Amino acid sequence: MEKKLFSPEELSLLNTVISRSEEMTADFYKMSDSDWKKIKYDFKTEKDLKSHEIAEKAFAQVVKYDARPWGSPFNSSLYTIYRICIQDSTILDRIEKYDFLTEPFLFYIIIHELVHVVRFSKYIKKFEADEEEMYAEEKIVHEITRNIMEKNAIQGRSEVFDFFKNHLSF
């Protein structure tokens, strides 16, 4: 069976959600535009993911890469970039199964992943963690995501909050 991928309309909505989520997350962490721009990350949807970036049951995942400026041979110029790998097919399946509005579900997922990236980038939490630490971190990030969304008028967020409350073993 062929995986469902985002349509052009859904990609346009995702782009809008990403921009607004970045603003909401930066506001939550009280980060200036220049501080926010220091965080190195990008987004990829499923059609552009490498095989190791695909997570069958997740809605998205953050993958960490070490990079260096083009043409620089020196390790001293290394920096970290986080890739937020969006799993279109899993997201679209859940939206269809639970009859969610697409926008609030995307907001939850994108804000959640951005919170992870901020926490990793600001060294609030280490990227590498054992299972127990990851579980505790997920619980914290879900709470922060909910707090960010509650401060913003996102129609349909209650249904999404209920889904994550009922479908996560926290």
Secondary structure by P-SEA (a helix, b strand, c coil): cccccccaaaaaaaaaaaaaaaaaaaaaacccaaaaaacccccccccccccccccccccbbbbbbbbccccccccccbbbbbbbcccaaaaaaaaaaacccaaaaaaaaaaaaaaaaaaaaaccccccccaaaaaaaaaaaaaaaaaaaaaccccaaaaaaaaaaaaccc
